[in-house]
């Protein structure tokens, strides 16, 4: 007989449990013990796994977290470098101030609401906003990154917070520095200002040791020399208690202060230039002036009016900032480098260099201007464009610069306009007059004459520094525009015409420049062809006054031109002050011979230049170098809604201000006596006097 297998314990328990259920009885005691034992084993298994995970797999992470609750790194901001003028006068310094900050990790969860309420009551803030910021930071990647609660509290508020640390866990009073600008309005566009670092900037720059409380340069020198001015942050390793109070310092590394900046700017000259611009501003919404050292590119003065006081950025309200934005004079813009305008006739110095360098004209070439140049449409000769002139007569290159003859430079750039055989005939008396001039060797009438062309003219303009930024050590500089035929075709779908070249020759049409570019080009004419990179910083010094980085002149280009050509242009500019359109400058400075050129640039209401046959409102320009005998400075003056002769009067005063402040007036050689009415004989006398002093 076969024996039935004996059931196992588990089967027995199950059978016993089933029998109990059949008879309606409850869960047996033995089954309860088994279930309880299995549950306990499961719990011990979970605890064992968790223990292994914490003690072995994530040991280093939790050790670091524990240490961070006890040991903390505190970054110490460096002292920002100072800024001085060329004579060592302090222009920008650091003033002490306070900030109320909060470390979210040091605020217990059950205290977040109370801390937010207390801070809101003390500083007039929204409690819900502070509370939300605390929670957001608590659960961020860096809960120890301080939150800025309030800037520049009063002394009473500082004392109140300091004495209430027990009820304000995680709240700290930090000492910071803010910038104070001694000449905040006069030099605002040059100095610039600093602003609080944004969260996006902090994330980007934190690897460069920037701190959450840092101020970063926004414009001017503050932005251009941010890296040198800032310095390097220090670091402290401290032990703290549960609410963030420092118990002891474990290690300390001092910050390295930033380098200080010494400017090239002459404060006295800057002040006088600003006064002169404001006095002559009249209907102009804005004006600007630049004075350069022609021998190295130093910026002695750079003024743009209206201006604004950069100190206001510490407490600038939204509505006040909007007023600055809405001001038609655009005070936030440095018009000397951040705005571009049609140059008008001051651009003729470029056309003169191009014409002489390309061999299109010689110093003896004479061109007749009847007072207007008529250009017949190349496809429809019946359509006539009239390009006006401010004068008429026969001119050579020197007298054309002096009297600013448009027609002379139309010819130099674009050639004679009488190429179309279908042009209607002239009146017999006019034709006879032109024939007589042609017989005398004057370019007039049907005398064939080829100009340099727009491409060559553009090339020489770029040689002199146009169509690109000058490289000045300030942020936001624009580069102006020298347009090519390809650019016109791409922008407007139109071919380049002779009229475009004529406009370009006299600084109209598509051409735009900045006042600083004009000063750089004028300096190159004066110094023999060296295009310097302008600079407003002379040197960088450390806290002991030791020069760390001396400034060295930087040459952007050496114009490849015969020095004789530049001398001829300088002579024409000297005659401009003696007998031509720049005479008002001579009236203001009769003790010194200078070289100058005026410009009256027409533009439309969108601010772009108009063509030669159109009329519109005008900008006023004046460029100059002084003294003529041995040039030291170049000047560019610009007035919106003005004229060249008005700008030359202001320019003469600016030149006088420089001559007086520099001492050059006492050693200058007076110019030759000049009469208002200039005959051919008077011109020869003045020219010979200029020639004798020309180098």
C-alpha positions, 0 to 999 in steps of 0.5 A: 500500500502506497503512503500519501505524501505528508503535507508541508508546513505551508500547505498545512497552514493553508489547509488549516486556514481554509478549514477555518474559513469553512467553519466561519472561524477567524484567522488562525494564530499560526498564520498571523505569526507567519504573515507578521514575520514576512512583513518584518523581513521585508522591512529589514530588507528595505532598511538594509538596501537603504543603508547600503545606498546611503553609507556606501553609494552616496557617502561622499555626497552626504558628507559634503552636504553635512560639511556645507551646513557647518563650513561655508565659503564666502567670496569677498568682492574686490575694490573696483579700480578708480578713474583719474583725468590726465592730470591725476584728478580723481573722477570716479571713486568707491563709496561704502554702502549696505545691502540686506541679503538672505541665505535661503538655506539658513531659514528654517522651513517653519520660519519662512513665512515669519521672516518674509512678513518681518522683512516686508514690514521693515522695508515696505516690500510684498511679503508674498513675493519675498516668501516665494523667492525664499522657497524658490531659492531653497529648492534651487541648485544653490540654496546658499546663493544670497538673495538681495532683499534691499539696496542702500538701507538707511543707518537706522534700518541697518541697526534694526536688522543687525539687532534682530538677527534672532528673529531673522535667521538667514538675514545679513547686512553686507557692506558693498561699494557704489561708484561716485562720479565726480564729473558725472554729467561732464564726462558721463558719455566717456566714464559710463556707469555700472549696474547690478549683475543680472542672474543670467550674467551671473550664471555666465560669469560665475566661473570668472569669479563674479559674485551675485553682489557685483556691479558690472560696467554698462557703458563707457570706460566702465564697460570697455575696461571692465576686466581691468577695473574689477580685480579678483575676488577673495575667499574666506572659509568659515564655520557657521551655526545652524542659522548661518552665524559665523563661529570662526574663520578657518582660512582667508585669501584677500581680494586683489583690487582692480587697476585704476585708469588714467584718462587722456582727457583734459578736464578744463578743456572738456569743460570749455568745449561743453560750454561753447557747444551749449552757447552755440547750440541754438536750434540744434537738438544735439551737438558734439566735438572731438579734439585729438592729438595728431601725433599719437591719437590721444583724445583730449576732449570728447563732448556730446550735448545734451548729456546726463549725469551718470550718478542718477543710475543709482536711484533712477526711477522708471519714469525718469529713465523714460524721459531720457529715452523720449528726449529729442536730443537723445542724451543717452547717445554719445553723438561723437561715436554712436551716431552717424551723419552725412558729412557734406563738404568736409568730405572734400578733403578725401576727394582732394586726396583721391584726385591728386593721388590718382593723377586725375588732377594736378595742383595746377588743374583749373576747373570752371564752375558756372554755379550749377552742374546740369546732368542729363539723364543717361536714358532720357536726355530731356530729364535734367538734374541740377547739382548746385554750387555755393560759388562760381568761377575758376578754381584750382584744388587749393581755392576749391577747398577754400571756397568749397566749390561743389562743381570742382569736386563733381568733376574730380570724382565723376568727370565732366557731365557733357558726355551724352551726344544727345544733350541739347545745345547751349546758348551761343554766348554761353558756348563762346564763354566755355570755349574761351575758358577751354582755350585758356587751359580750363576744364569747362564745356565740352572738354573731356575730363574723366574723374577718379570714379566711385570705387577709387574714391571709396578706396581712398576714403577707407584708407583714411579710416572711413567705413569702419569703427576707429577702434576707440576704447569705448563701447558702442562705436558705429562705423559710418558708411561708404557705399559701393555700386554693389551695395546700392544695387542690393539695397535699392535694386538700382544701378550706380549713376554719375549723380551718385558719384557727384553726391559722394564727392561732396559728402552727400548721397549714401555717405555717413561718418561720425565726428570721431572719424572726421577728427581721425581723418583730419589728424592724418592729413595734418600729421603726414598720413598716419591714421591713429587709433584714438584712445581715451585711456592713457595708462593703467596703474595699481594701488601704489600708483605704479604704471602697469600698462602704459599706453602706446600709440596704435597705428591703424594705417599709413596712407600710401600717398605722396606727402606733397599731396597732403601738404597741398590739402593742408594749404587749401585748408589754411586758405579756407580760414584766410579767404574762404568759408572757414573765415569765422574761425579766424575771427575767433582766433586771429593770433594763430594760423590754422587749417580748416574746412566747413561742411553744410550737409543736407538731409531729409527728416529721416536723418539720411543725406539727400542728393545734390539736386534736392534741398532739405534741412542741414547739419553744420560741420567744421574740421580743423588742425592747429597750428598750421606750421606744426600741427598738434591737434585736430578738431571736429565739430558737429551741430544738428540743424545748423550750417558750416559757417555757424560751426566754424565760429564755434570751432574757432572758439574751441581752438582758442580754448585749446590754445589758451589751456595748452599755452600754445597761444603764447608761442603761435605765429600770427597768420598773414593779414587777410582782407574780406574781398579776395582778388586774384592778386590777394589770393597769390599774396596769401598763397605765397604766405601760406606756402612759406610756412607749409611743411 
